[in-house]
Amino acid sequence: MINKKGVWFITLFSLILVLSVYYITMPTELLISNKKNTDEKVEPTVQVEESDILVSLRVEADEKMEKELKELKEVISNAESTVEEKNEAFEKIKSLNANRSEEESLEKKIQETFKLDSFVKIEDSGISVIVNNAEGSDELANNIMRSIQENYDTKKSIAVKFQK
């Protein structure tokens, strides 16, 4: 039997769900202030632009990672795979996820420290960084390399390239 707390929970959850669906499906004209009441044009104030090169690099890296993850998941789900193959595939998946997480944290660090958009790719041999700034200097590249190296105990090969 349902108690009073359960009924209240279901009622409030249903109400929140209905309001959320209503808000999502609401036309955008209703969300923007009524243009008839004001003489000013209402225009969006936030414009986000990112280098096409950085976007294409991210998409390419994500597609490559998804392809690798799909292949590894097939190995894990395959009934004919040995335990060793499944363990290797699982460890590789963990490694790929950790690698991607580390890349994102480095990109965030560059964004916060230097206020620059970047793309970071960590490979076996080292780390490559592509920065969205046409006016890059040797000093800026050196500072970026030092800030990245702070995250590691061992010496890493870090390459910084400026792109616009």
MARMITOR-606195 format. One record per atom (N, C-alpha, C, O): residue number from 0; residue in one letter; x, y, z. Coordinates in steps of 0.05 Angstrom, whole numbers, plus 5000, padded with zeros to 4 digits. Example, Ala and Ser with C-alpha at 12.3 -4.5 7.8 and 13.67 -1.06 7.14 Angstrom:
BEGIN
<0; "a"; <5264; 4886; 5156>>
<0; "a"; <5246; 4910; 5156>>
<0; "a"; <5264; 4934; 5156>>
<0; "a"; <5285; 4934; 5169>>
<1; "s"; <5257; 4955; 5142>>
<1; "s"; <5273; 4979; 5143>>
<1; "s"; <5258; 5001; 5157>>
<1; "s"; <5268; 5023; 5161>>
This chain:
BEGIN
<0; "m"; <5017; 4977; 5000>>
<0; "m"; <5000; 5000; 5000>>
<0; "m"; <5018; 5025; 5000>>
<0; "m"; <5039; 5025; 5013>>
<1; "i"; <5010; 5045; 4986>>
<1; "i"; <5025; 5070; 4983>>
<1; "i"; <5019; 5088; 5007>>
<1; "i"; <4996; 5092; 5013>>
<2; "n"; <5040; 5098; 5019>>
<2; "n"; <5036; 5116; 5042>>
<2; "n"; <5034; 5145; 5032>>
<2; "n"; <5037; 5151; 5008>>
<3; "k"; <5030; 5164; 5051>>
<3; "k"; <5027; 5192; 5043>>
<3; "k"; <5052; 5204; 5031>>
<3; "k"; <5050; 5219; 5012>>
<4; "k"; <5075; 5196; 5041>>
<4; "k"; <5100; 5207; 5030>>
<4; "k"; <5104; 5198; 5002>>
<4; "k"; <5113; 5213; 4985>>
<5; "g"; <5097; 5173; 4996>>
<5; "g"; <5099; 5163; 4969>>
<5; "g"; <5081; 5177; 4950>>
<5; "g"; <5088; 5183; 4927>>
<6; "v"; <5057; 5183; 4959>>
<6; "v"; <5037; 5197; 4942>>
<6; "v"; <5048; 5226; 4936>>
<6; "v"; <5046; 5235; 4914>>
<7; "w"; <5058; 5239; 4957>>
<7; "w"; <5068; 5266; 4953>>
<7; "w"; <5092; 5266; 4934>>
<7; "w"; <5095; 5283; 4917>>
<8; "f"; <5110; 5247; 4938>>
<8; "f"; <5133; 5245; 4920>>
<8; "f"; <5125; 5241; 4891>>
<8; "f"; <5135; 5255; 4873>>
<9; "i"; <5107; 5223; 4886>>
<9; "i"; <5097; 5217; 4859>>
<9; "i"; <5084; 5242; 4847>>
<9; "i"; <5087; 5249; 4824>>
<10; "t"; <5068; 5255; 4864>>
<10; "t"; <5053; 5279; 4854>>
<10; "t"; <5073; 5301; 4847>>
<10; "t"; <5071; 5313; 4825>>
<11; "l"; <5092; 5307; 4864>>
<11; "l"; <5111; 5328; 4859>>
<11; "l"; <5130; 5321; 4836>>
<11; "l"; <5136; 5338; 4819>>
<12; "f"; <5138; 5297; 4834>>
<12; "f"; <5155; 5288; 4812>>
<12; "f"; <5140; 5291; 4785>>
<12; "f"; <5151; 5300; 4766>>
<13; "s"; <5115; 5283; 4785>>
<13; "s"; <5098; 5285; 4761>>
<13; "s"; <5095; 5314; 4753>>
<13; "s"; <5097; 5321; 4729>>
<14; "l"; <5091; 5332; 4772>>
<14; "l"; <5088; 5360; 4767>>
<14; "l"; <5114; 5372; 4755>>
<14; "l"; <5113; 5386; 4735>>
<15; "i"; <5136; 5365; 4766>>
<15; "i"; <5162; 5374; 4756>>
<15; "i"; <5167; 5364; 4728>>
<15; "i"; <5177; 5378; 4711>>
<16; "l"; <5161; 5339; 4723>>
<16; "l"; <5164; 5327; 4697>>
<16; "l"; <5147; 5341; 4676>>
<16; "l"; <5157; 5347; 4654>>
<17; "v"; <5122; 5346; 4683>>
<17; "v"; <5104; 5359; 4664>>
<17; "v"; <5113; 5387; 4658>>
<17; "v"; <5113; 5396; 4635>>
<18; "l"; <5122; 5402; 4678>>
<18; "l"; <5132; 5429; 4674>>
<18; "l"; <5157; 5430; 4658>>
<18; "l"; <5161; 5447; 4641>>
<19; "s"; <5174; 5410; 4662>>
<19; "s"; <5199; 5409; 4647>>
<19; "s"; <5193; 5404; 4617>>
<19; "s"; <5205; 5417; 4600>>
<20; "v"; <5176; 5385; 4612>>
<20; "v"; <5168; 5379; 4584>>
<20; "v"; <5155; 5403; 4571>>
<20; "v"; <5161; 5410; 4548>>
<21; "y"; <5138; 5417; 4586>>
<21; "y"; <5125; 5441; 4576>>
<21; "y"; <5145; 5463; 4569>>
<21; "y"; <5144; 5475; 4548>>
<22; "y"; <5165; 5467; 4587>>
<22; "y"; <5185; 5487; 4582>>
<22; "y"; <5202; 5481; 4558>>
<22; "y"; <5209; 5498; 4542>>
<23; "i"; <5210; 5455; 4555>>
<23; "i"; <5226; 5447; 4533>>
<23; "i"; <5212; 5450; 4506>>
<23; "i"; <5224; 5458; 4486>>
<24; "t"; <5186; 5444; 4506>>
<24; "t"; <5171; 5446; 4480>>
<24; "t"; <5160; 5473; 4475>>
<24; "t"; <5147; 5478; 4454>>
<25; "m"; <5163; 5492; 4493>>
<25; "m"; <5153; 5519; 4490>>
<25; "m"; <5167; 5533; 4467>>
<25; "m"; <5191; 5531; 4465>>
<26; "p"; <5152; 5547; 4450>>
<26; "p"; <5165; 5562; 4428>>
<26; "p"; <5184; 5583; 4439>>
<26; "p"; <5180; 5595; 4461>>
<27; "t"; <5206; 5588; 4425>>
<27; "t"; <5226; 5607; 4434>>
<27; "t"; <5215; 5636; 4435>>
<27; "t"; <5225; 5652; 4450>>
<28; "e"; <5194; 5642; 4419>>
<28; "e"; <5183; 5669; 4420>>
<28; "e"; <5172; 5675; 4447>>
<28; "e"; <5173; 5699; 4456>>
<29; "l"; <5161; 5656; 4461>>
<29; "l"; <5150; 5661; 4487>>
<29; "l"; <5171; 5664; 4508>>
<29; "l"; <5167; 5677; 4529>>
<30; "l"; <5195; 5653; 4503>>
<30; "l"; <5216; 5655; 4523>>
<30; "l"; <5230; 5682; 4522>>
<30; "l"; <5240; 5692; 4542>>
<31; "i"; <5230; 5694; 4498>>
<31; "i"; <5242; 5721; 4495>>
<31; "i"; <5221; 5741; 4501>>
<31; "i"; <5197; 5736; 4497>>
<32; "s"; <5229; 5763; 4512>>
<32; "s"; <5209; 5783; 4520>>
<32; "s"; <5192; 5792; 4496>>
<32; "s"; <5201; 5791; 4473>>
<33; "n"; <5168; 5800; 4502>>
<33; "n"; <5149; 5807; 4480>>
<33; "n"; <5160; 5831; 4465>>
<33; "n"; <5164; 5852; 4476>>
<34; "k"; <5163; 5827; 4439>>
<34; "k"; <5175; 5848; 4422>>
<34; "k"; <5155; 5871; 4417>>
<34; "k"; <5163; 5893; 4411>>
<35; "k"; <5129; 5866; 4419>>
<35; "k"; <5110; 5886; 4414>>
<35; "k"; <5110; 5907; 4437>>
<35; "k"; <5104; 5931; 4432>>
<36; "n"; <5117; 5900; 4460>>
<36; "n"; <5116; 5918; 4483>>
<36; "n"; <5141; 5936; 4484>>
<36; "n"; <5141; 5957; 4497>>
<37; "t"; <5163; 5928; 4471>>
<37; "t"; <5187; 5943; 4471>>
<37; "t"; <5195; 5951; 4443>>
<37; "t"; <5189; 5937; 4424>>
<38; "d"; <5207; 5974; 4440>>
<38; "d"; <5215; 5984; 4414>>
<38; "d"; <5242; 5974; 4407>>
<38; "d"; <5250; 5975; 4383>>
<39; "e"; <5257; 5963; 4426>>
<39; "e"; <5284; 5953; 4421>>
<39; "e"; <5283; 5925; 4409>>
<39; "e"; <5265; 5910; 4414>>
<40; "k"; <5303; 5919; 4394>>
<40; "k"; <5306; 5892; 4384>>
<40; "k"; <5319; 5875; 4405>>
<40; "k"; <5338; 5884; 4418>>
<41; "v"; <5309; 5852; 4409>>
<41; "v"; <5321; 5833; 4428>>
<41; "v"; <5340; 5815; 4412>>
<41; "v"; <5331; 5799; 4395>>
<42; "e"; <5365; 5817; 4418>>
<42; "e"; <5385; 5800; 4405>>
<42; "e"; <5401; 5785; 4425>>
<42; "e"; <5405; 5794; 4448>>
<43; "p"; <5410; 5761; 4418>>
<43; "p"; <5426; 5746; 4437>>
<43; "p"; <5452; 5761; 4443>>
<43; "p"; <5464; 5773; 4425>>
<44; "t"; <5460; 5761; 4468>>
<44; "t"; <5484; 5775; 4476>>
<44; "t"; <5509; 5758; 4477>>
<44; "t"; <5531; 5768; 4478>>
<45; "v"; <5505; 5732; 4477>>
<45; "v"; <5528; 5713; 4478>>
<45; "v"; <5533; 5702; 4451>>
<45; "v"; <5515; 5690; 4438>>
<46; "q"; <5557; 5706; 4441>>
<46; "q"; <5565; 5694; 4416>>
<46; "q"; <5589; 5677; 4421>>
<46; "q"; <5610; 5687; 4430>>
<47; "v"; <5587; 5651; 4416>>
<47; "v"; <5609; 5633; 4421>>
<47; "v"; <5620; 5625; 4394>>
<47; "v"; <5606; 5614; 4377>>
<48; "e"; <5646; 5630; 4391>>
<48; "e"; <5659; 5623; 4367>>
<48; "e"; <5684; 5607; 4374>>
<48; "e"; <5698; 5614; 4393>>
<49; "e"; <5689; 5586; 4359>>
<49; "e"; <5712; 5570; 4365>>
<49; "e"; <5725; 5564; 4338>>
<49; "e"; <5711; 5561; 4318>>
<50; "s"; <5750; 5561; 4338>>
<50; "s"; <5765; 5556; 4313>>
<50; "s"; <5754; 5530; 4300>>
<50; "s"; <5750; 5510; 4314>>
<51; "d"; <5751; 5531; 4274>>
<51; "d"; <5742; 5508; 4259>>
<51; "d"; <5763; 5485; 4261>>
<51; "d"; <5756; 5462; 4261>>
<52; "i"; <5788; 5493; 4264>>
<52; "i"; <5809; 5473; 4266>>
<52; "i"; <5806; 5457; 4292>>
<52; "i"; <5808; 5433; 4292>>
<53; "l"; <5801; 5472; 4314>>
<53; "l"; <5799; 5458; 4340>>
<53; "l"; <5774; 5440; 4340>>
<53; "l"; <5775; 5418; 4351>>
<54; "v"; <5752; 5449; 4328>>
<54; "v"; <5728; 5433; 4327>>
<54; "v"; <5733; 5408; 4311>>
<54; "v"; <5725; 5386; 4319>>
<55; "s"; <5746; 5411; 4288>>
<55; "s"; <5751; 5388; 4271>>
<55; "s"; <5770; 5368; 4284>>
<55; "s"; <5767; 5344; 4282>>
<56; "l"; <5789; 5378; 4299>>
<56; "l"; <5808; 5361; 4313>>
<56; "l"; <5793; 5346; 4335>>
<56; "l"; <5798; 5322; 4340>>
<57; "r"; <5776; 5359; 4350>>
<57; "r"; <5760; 5346; 4371>>
<57; "r"; <5742; 5324; 4359>>
<57; "r"; <5741; 5302; 4370>>
<58; "v"; <5729; 5331; 4338>>
<58; "v"; <5710; 5312; 4325>>
<58; "v"; <5726; 5287; 4315>>
<58; "v"; <5718; 5264; 4320>>
<59; "e"; <5749; 5292; 4303>>
<59; "e"; <5765; 5270; 4293>>
<59; "e"; <5775; 5252; 4316>>
<59; "e"; <5775; 5228; 4314>>
<60; "a"; <5784; 5265; 4338>>
<60; "a"; <5794; 5250; 4361>>
<60; "a"; <5771; 5234; 4374>>
<60; "a"; <5775; 5211; 4382>>
<61; "d"; <5748; 5246; 4376>>
<61; "d"; <5725; 5232; 4388>>
<61; "d"; <5716; 5209; 4370>>
<61; "d"; <5709; 5187; 4381>>
<62; "e"; <5716; 5212; 4344>>
<62; "e"; <5708; 5190; 4326>>
<62; "e"; <5728; 5167; 4329>>
<62; "e"; <5720; 5144; 4329>>
<63; "k"; <5754; 5174; 4330>>
<63; "k"; <5774; 5153; 4332>>
<63; "k"; <5771; 5138; 4359>>
<63; "k"; <5773; 5114; 4360>>
<64; "m"; <5766; 5153; 4380>>
<64; "m"; <5763; 5141; 4407>>
<64; "m"; <5738; 5123; 4407>>
<64; "m"; <5738; 5101; 4418>>
<65; "e"; <5716; 5133; 4396>>
<65; "e"; <5691; 5117; 4395>>
<65; "e"; <5695; 5091; 4380>>
<65; "e"; <5685; 5070; 4387>>
<66; "k"; <5710; 5093; 4358>>
<66; "k"; <5715; 5069; 4341>>
<66; "k"; <5731; 5049; 4358>>
<66; "k"; <5725; 5025; 4358>>
<67; "e"; <5752; 5058; 4371>>
<67; "e"; <5768; 5040; 4388>>
<67; "e"; <5752; 5028; 4410>>
<67; "e"; <5754; 5004; 4416>>
<68; "l"; <5736; 5045; 4424>>
<68; "l"; <5719; 5035; 4445>>
<68; "l"; <5699; 5014; 4435>>
<68; "l"; <5694; 4994; 4449>>
<69; "k"; <5688; 5019; 4412>>
<69; "k"; <5669; 4999; 4401>>
<69; "k"; <5683; 4973; 4395>>
<69; "k"; <5672; 4951; 4402>>
<70; "e"; <5707; 4974; 4384>>
<70; "e"; <5721; 4949; 4378>>
<70; "e"; <5728; 4934; 4404>>
<70; "e"; <5726; 4910; 4406>>
<71; "l"; <5736; 4949; 4425>>
<71; "l"; <5744; 4937; 4450>>
<71; "l"; <5719; 4925; 4464>>
<71; "l"; <5721; 4904; 4477>>
<72; "k"; <5697; 4939; 4462>>
<72; "k"; <5672; 4929; 4474>>
<72; "k"; <5663; 4903; 4460>>
<72; "k"; <5651; 4885; 4473>>
<73; "e"; <5668; 4902; 4434>>
<73; "e"; <5661; 4877; 4420>>
<73; "e"; <5678; 4854; 4429>>
<73; "e"; <5669; 4831; 4431>>
<74; "v"; <5704; 4859; 4435>>
<74; "v"; <5721; 4839; 4446>>
<74; "v"; <5711; 4829; 4473>>
<74; "v"; <5710; 4805; 4479>>
<75; "i"; <5703; 4848; 4490>>
<75; "i"; <5693; 4841; 4516>>
<75; "i"; <5667; 4825; 4515>>
<75; "i"; <5663; 4806; 4530>>
<76; "s"; <5649; 4833; 4497>>
<76; "s"; <5623; 4820; 4495>>
<76; "s"; <5624; 4794; 4479>>
<76; "s"; <5605; 4778; 4480>>
<77; "n"; <5646; 4789; 4465>>
<77; "n"; <5648; 4765; 4449>>
<77; "n"; <5652; 4740; 4467>>
<77; "n"; <5670; 4740; 4484>>
<78; "a"; <5635; 4721; 4463>>
<78; "a"; <5636; 4697; 4480>>
<78; "a"; <5661; 4680; 4474>>
<78; "a"; <5670; 4665; 4491>>
<79; "e"; <5673; 4683; 4451>>
<79; "e"; <5696; 4667; 4443>>
<79; "e"; <5722; 4679; 4452>>
<79; "e"; <5743; 4666; 4450>>
<80; "s"; <5722; 4703; 4463>>
<80; "s"; <5746; 4716; 4472>>
<80; "s"; <5755; 4704; 4498>>
<80; "s"; <5739; 4695; 4515>>
<81; "t"; <5782; 4702; 4501>>
<81; "t"; <5792; 4690; 4526>>
<81; "t"; <5791; 4711; 4548>>
<81; "t"; <5786; 4735; 4543>>
<82; "v"; <5795; 4702; 4572>>
<82; "v"; <5795; 4720; 4595>>
<82; "v"; <5817; 4740; 4593>>
<82; "v"; <5814; 4764; 4600>>
<83; "e"; <5840; 4732; 4583>>
<83; "e"; <5863; 4750; 4580>>
<83; "e"; <5857; 4772; 4560>>
<83; "e"; <5863; 4796; 4564>>
<84; "e"; <5844; 4765; 4537>>
<84; "e"; <5837; 4785; 4517>>
<84; "e"; <5816; 4804; 4528>>
<84; "e"; <5818; 4828; 4523>>
<85; "k"; <5797; 4794; 4544>>
<85; "k"; <5777; 4812; 4556>>
<85; "k"; <5790; 4831; 4576>>
<85; "k"; <5783; 4854; 4577>>
<86; "n"; <5809; 4820; 4592>>
<86; "n"; <5822; 4837; 4611>>
<86; "n"; <5839; 4859; 4598>>
<86; "n"; <5839; 4882; 4606>>
<87; "e"; <5853; 4851; 4576>>
<87; "e"; <5869; 4871; 4561>>
<87; "e"; <5851; 4892; 4549>>
<87; "e"; <5857; 4916; 4550>>
<88; "a"; <5828; 4884; 4538>>
<88; "a"; <5809; 4903; 4526>>
<88; "a"; <5798; 4922; 4548>>
<88; "a"; <5795; 4946; 4544>>
<89; "f"; <5792; 4911; 4571>>
<89; "f"; <5781; 4927; 4593>>
<89; "f"; <5802; 4947; 4602>>
<89; "f"; <5796; 4971; 4607>>
<90; "e"; <5827; 4938; 4605>>
<90; "e"; <5849; 4957; 4613>>
<90; "e"; <5853; 4978; 4592>>
<90; "e"; <5858; 5001; 4599>>
<91; "k"; <5851; 4971; 4567>>
<91; "k"; <5854; 4991; 4546>>
<91; "k"; <5831; 5011; 4547>>
<91; "k"; <5836; 5035; 4542>>
<92; "i"; <5807; 5002; 4552>>
<92; "i"; <5784; 5021; 4555>>
<92; "i"; <5789; 5040; 4578>>
<92; "i"; <5785; 5064; 4575>>
<93; "k"; <5798; 5030; 4601>>
<93; "k"; <5804; 5047; 4624>>
<93; "k"; <5826; 5067; 4617>>
<93; "k"; <5824; 5090; 4624>>
<94; "s"; <5846; 5058; 4602>>
<94; "s"; <5868; 5075; 4594>>
<94; "s"; <5858; 5098; 4575>>
<94; "s"; <5866; 5121; 4578>>
<95; "l"; <5841; 5091; 4556>>
<95; "l"; <5830; 5110; 4537>>
<95; "l"; <5814; 5131; 4552>>
<95; "l"; <5816; 5155; 4547>>
<96; "n"; <5797; 5122; 4571>>
<96; "n"; <5780; 5141; 4586>>
<96; "n"; <5797; 5159; 4604>>
<96; "n"; <5792; 5183; 4606>>
<97; "a"; <5818; 5148; 4616>>
<97; "a"; <5835; 5164; 4633>>
<97; "a"; <5851; 5184; 4616>>
<97; "a"; <5854; 5207; 4624>>
<98; "n"; <5859; 5176; 4592>>
<98; "n"; <5874; 5193; 4574>>
<98; "n"; <5856; 5217; 4566>>
<98; "n"; <5865; 5239; 4566>>
<99; "r"; <5831; 5211; 4559>>
<99; "r"; <5813; 5232; 4550>>
<99; "r"; <5807; 5252; 4573>>
<99; "r"; <5805; 5276; 4569>>
<100; "s"; <5804; 5241; 4596>>
<100; "s"; <5799; 5257; 4620>>
<100; "s"; <5823; 5276; 4625>>
<100; "s"; <5819; 5299; 4632>>
<101; "e"; <5847; 5265; 4622>>
<101; "e"; <5871; 5281; 4626>>
<101; "e"; <5873; 5303; 4605>>
<101; "e"; <5881; 5326; 4611>>
<102; "e"; <5866; 5296; 4580>>
<102; "e"; <5867; 5317; 4559>>
<102; "e"; <5848; 5339; 4565>>
<102; "e"; <5854; 5363; 4561>>
<103; "e"; <5824; 5332; 4574>>
<103; "e"; <5804; 5353; 4580>>
<103; "e"; <5813; 5370; 4603>>
<103; "e"; <5808; 5395; 4603>>
<104; "s"; <5825; 5358; 4623>>
<104; "s"; <5835; 5374; 4646>>
<104; "s"; <5857; 5393; 4638>>
<104; "s"; <5859; 5415; 4648>>
<105; "l"; <5875; 5384; 4619>>
<105; "l"; <5896; 5402; 4610>>
<105; "l"; <5884; 5425; 4593>>
<105; "l"; <5894; 5448; 4595>>
<106; "e"; <5864; 5419; 4576>>
<106; "e"; <5851; 5440; 4561>>
<106; "e"; <5838; 5460; 4580>>
<106; "e"; <5840; 5484; 4575>>
<107; "k"; <5826; 5451; 4601>>
<107; "k"; <5813; 5469; 4620>>
<107; "k"; <5834; 5485; 4634>>
<107; "k"; <5829; 5509; 4639>>
<108; "k"; <5857; 5474; 4641>>
<108; "k"; <5878; 5488; 4654>>
<108; "k"; <5889; 5510; 4636>>
<108; "k"; <5894; 5533; 4646>>
<109; "i"; <5893; 5504; 4611>>
<109; "i"; <5902; 5525; 4592>>
<109; "i"; <5882; 5547; 4589>>
<109; "i"; <5889; 5571; 4588>>
<110; "q"; <5856; 5540; 4589>>
<110; "q"; <5835; 5560; 4586>>
<110; "q"; <5835; 5578; 4611>>
<110; "q"; <5832; 5602; 4608>>
<111; "e"; <5837; 5566; 4634>>
<111; "e"; <5836; 5582; 4659>>
<111; "e"; <5861; 5599; 4663>>
<111; "e"; <5859; 5621; 4672>>
<112; "t"; <5884; 5587; 4657>>
<112; "t"; <5909; 5601; 4662>>
<112; "t"; <5915; 5622; 4642>>
<112; "t"; <5923; 5645; 4648>>
<113; "f"; <5912; 5615; 4616>>
<113; "f"; <5921; 5633; 4594>>
<113; "f"; <5898; 5645; 4579>>
<113; "f"; <5902; 5662; 4561>>
<114; "k"; <5873; 5638; 4585>>
<114; "k"; <5849; 5648; 4571>>
<114; "k"; <5851; 5642; 4541>>
<114; "k"; <5844; 5659; 4525>>
<115; "l"; <5860; 5618; 4534>>
<115; "l"; <5863; 5610; 4506>>
<115; "l"; <5848; 5583; 4501>>
<115; "l"; <5849; 5565; 4518>>
<116; "d"; <5835; 5581; 4479>>
<116; "d"; <5823; 5556; 4471>>
<116; "d"; <5845; 5538; 4460>>
<116; "d"; <5863; 5547; 4446>>
<117; "s"; <5843; 5512; 4466>>
<117; "s"; <5864; 5494; 4457>>
<117; "s"; <5853; 5466; 4453>>
<117; "s"; <5831; 5460; 4461>>
<118; "f"; <5870; 5450; 4439>>
<118; "f"; <5864; 5422; 4435>>
<118; "f"; <5889; 5407; 4445>>
<118; "f"; <5911; 5413; 4435>>
<119; "v"; <5885; 5388; 4463>>
<119; "v"; <5908; 5373; 4474>>
<119; "v"; <5904; 5344; 4465>>
<119; "v"; <5883; 5332; 4468>>
<120; "k"; <5926; 5332; 4455>>
<120; "k"; <5926; 5304; 4448>>
<120; "k"; <5949; 5290; 4461>>
<120; "k"; <5972; 5298; 4457>>
<121; "i"; <5943; 5270; 4478>>
<121; "i"; <5964; 5255; 4492>>
<121; "i"; <5968; 5229; 4477>>
<121; "i"; <5949; 5214; 4474>>
<122; "e"; <5992; 5225; 4469>>
<122; "e"; <5999; 5200; 4455>>
<122; "e"; <6022; 5187; 4471>>
<122; "e"; <6032; 5198; 4490>>
<123; "d"; <6030; 5163; 4462>>
<123; "d"; <6051; 5149; 4476>>
<123; "d"; <6077; 5165; 4478>>
<123; "d"; <6090; 5165; 4499>>
<124; "s"; <6084; 5178; 4457>>
<124; "s"; <6110; 5192; 4456>>
<124; "s"; <6110; 5220; 4469>>
<124; "s"; <6131; 5230; 4477>>
<125; "g"; <6086; 5231; 4472>>
<125; "g"; <6086; 5257; 4485>>
<125; "g"; <6059; 5271; 4483>>
<125; "g"; <6038; 5258; 4478>>
<126; "i"; <6059; 5297; 4487>>
<126; "i"; <6035; 5313; 4488>>
<126; "i"; <6037; 5334; 4467>>
<126; "i"; <6056; 5349; 4466>>
<127; "s"; <6016; 5337; 4450>>
<127; "s"; <6016; 5358; 4431>>
<127; "s"; <5992; 5377; 4437>>
<127; "s"; <5970; 5367; 4443>>
<128; "v"; <5998; 5403; 4436>>
<128; "v"; <5978; 5423; 4442>>
<128; "v"; <5975; 5442; 4419>>
<128; "v"; <5995; 5452; 4408>>
<129; "i"; <5950; 5446; 4410>>
<129; "i"; <5945; 5465; 4389>>
<129; "i"; <5928; 5487; 4402>>
<129; "i"; <5907; 5482; 4413>>
<130; "v"; <5939; 5512; 4400>>
<130; "v"; <5927; 5534; 4414>>
<130; "v"; <5914; 5552; 4392>>
<130; "v"; <5926; 5558; 4372>>
<131; "n"; <5890; 5562; 4398>>
<131; "n"; <5876; 5580; 4380>>
<131; "n"; <5885; 5608; 4385>>
<131; "n"; <5871; 5624; 4398>>
<132; "n"; <5908; 5615; 4374>>
<132; "n"; <5919; 5642; 4377>>
<132; "n"; <5940; 5646; 4355>>
<132; "n"; <5961; 5633; 4356>>
<133; "a"; <5935; 5664; 4337>>
<133; "a"; <5953; 5668; 4315>>
<133; "a"; <5978; 5683; 4323>>
<133; "a"; <5999; 5681; 4310>>
<134; "e"; <5976; 5698; 4345>>
<134; "e"; <5999; 5714; 4354>>
<134; "e"; <6014; 5700; 4377>>
<134; "e"; <6020; 5712; 4397>>
<135; "g"; <6021; 5676; 4372>>
<135; "g"; <6035; 5661; 4393>>
<135; "g"; <6064; 5669; 4394>>
<135; "g"; <6076; 5675; 4374>>
<136; "s"; <6075; 5668; 4418>>
<136; "s"; <6103; 5675; 4421>>
<136; "s"; <6118; 5651; 4434>>
<136; "s"; <6105; 5633; 4445>>
<137; "d"; <6144; 5652; 4433>>
<137; "d"; <6160; 5631; 4445>>
<137; "d"; <6156; 5631; 4475>>
<137; "d"; <6155; 5610; 4488>>
<138; "e"; <6153; 5654; 4487>>
<138; "e"; <6149; 5656; 4516>>
<138; "e"; <6123; 5644; 4524>>
<138; "e"; <6121; 5630; 4544>>
<139; "l"; <6102; 5649; 4509>>
<139; "l"; <6076; 5638; 4515>>
<139; "l"; <6076; 5607; 4512>>
<139; "l"; <6066; 5593; 4529>>
<140; "a"; <6089; 5597; 4491>>
<140; "a"; <6092; 5568; 4487>>
<140; "a"; <6107; 5556; 4510>>
<140; "a"; <6100; 5534; 4519>>
<141; "n"; <6128; 5569; 4519>>
<141; "n"; <6144; 5559; 4541>>
<141; "n"; <6128; 5558; 4567>>
<141; "n"; <6130; 5539; 4582>>
<142; "n"; <6112; 5579; 4572>>
<142; "n"; <6095; 5579; 4596>>
<142; "n"; <6074; 5557; 4595>>
<142; "n"; <6068; 5545; 4615>>
<143; "i"; <6062; 5553; 4571>>
<143; "i"; <6043; 5531; 4568>>
<143; "i"; <6056; 5504; 4574>>
<143; "i"; <6044; 5487; 4588>>
<144; "m"; <6079; 5500; 4562>>
<144; "m"; <6093; 5474; 4567>>
<144; "m"; <6100; 5470; 4596>>
<144; "m"; <6097; 5448; 4607>>
<145; "r"; <6108; 5491; 4610>>
<145; "r"; <6115; 5489; 4638>>
<145; "r"; <6090; 5483; 4655>>
<145; "r"; <6091; 5467; 4674>>
<146; "s"; <6067; 5496; 4648>>
<146; "s"; <6043; 5491; 4664>>
<146; "s"; <6033; 5462; 4659>>
<146; "s"; <6022; 5451; 4678>>
<147; "i"; <6037; 5451; 4636>>
<147; "i"; <6029; 5424; 4631>>
<147; "i"; <6048; 5405; 4645>>
<147; "i"; <6040; 5385; 4657>>
<148; "q"; <6074; 5411; 4644>>
<148; "q"; <6094; 5393; 4657>>
<148; "q"; <6090; 5392; 4687>>
<148; "q"; <6098; 5372; 4699>>
<149; "e"; <6078; 5412; 4699>>
<149; "e"; <6073; 5412; 4728>>
<149; "e"; <6056; 5389; 4737>>
<149; "e"; <6057; 5380; 4760>>
<150; "n"; <6040; 5378; 4719>>
<150; "n"; <6021; 5357; 4725>>
<150; "n"; <6035; 5329; 4726>>
<150; "n"; <6022; 5310; 4734>>
<151; "y"; <6060; 5328; 4717>>
<151; "y"; <6073; 5302; 4714>>
<151; "y"; <6099; 5301; 4730>>
<151; "y"; <6113; 5321; 4733>>
<152; "d"; <6105; 5278; 4741>>
<152; "d"; <6130; 5274; 4755>>
<152; "d"; <6153; 5269; 4736>>
<152; "d"; <6175; 5278; 4741>>
<153; "t"; <6148; 5254; 4715>>
<153; "t"; <6169; 5248; 4695>>
<153; "t"; <6169; 5269; 4673>>
<153; "t"; <6148; 5282; 4668>>
<154; "k"; <6191; 5272; 4660>>
<154; "k"; <6194; 5292; 4638>>
<154; "k"; <6178; 5282; 4614>>
<154; "k"; <6180; 5259; 4605>>
<155; "k"; <6161; 5300; 4603>>
<155; "k"; <6145; 5294; 4580>>
<155; "k"; <6154; 5310; 4556>>
<155; "k"; <6164; 5333; 4559>>
<156; "s"; <6150; 5299; 4533>>
<156; "s"; <6156; 5314; 4508>>
<156; "s"; <6130; 5329; 4501>>
<156; "s"; <6110; 5317; 4493>>
<157; "i"; <6131; 5356; 4503>>
<157; "i"; <6108; 5372; 4498>>
<157; "i"; <6113; 5391; 4474>>
<157; "i"; <6133; 5404; 4473>>
<158; "a"; <6094; 5390; 4455>>
<158; "a"; <6096; 5408; 4432>>
<158; "a"; <6072; 5427; 4431>>
<158; "a"; <6050; 5418; 4435>>
<159; "v"; <6078; 5452; 4427>>
<159; "v"; <6057; 5472; 4426>>
<159; "v"; <6057; 5485; 4398>>
<159; "v"; <6077; 5494; 4389>>
<160; "k"; <6033; 5486; 4386>>
<160; "k"; <6030; 5498; 4360>>
<160; "k"; <6008; 5518; 4361>>
<160; "k"; <5987; 5513; 4372>>
<161; "f"; <6013; 5542; 4350>>
<161; "f"; <5993; 5563; 4349>>
<161; "f"; <5979; 5563; 4322>>
<161; "f"; <5992; 5561; 4301>>
<162; "q"; <5953; 5564; 4323>>
<162; "q"; <5937; 5562; 4299>>
<162; "q"; <5914; 5583; 4301>>
<162; "q"; <5904; 5589; 4322>>
<163; "k"; <5907; 5594; 4278>>
<163; "k"; <5883; 5612; 4278>>
<163; "k"; <5864; 5603; 4257>>
<163; "k"; <5843; 5615; 4253>>
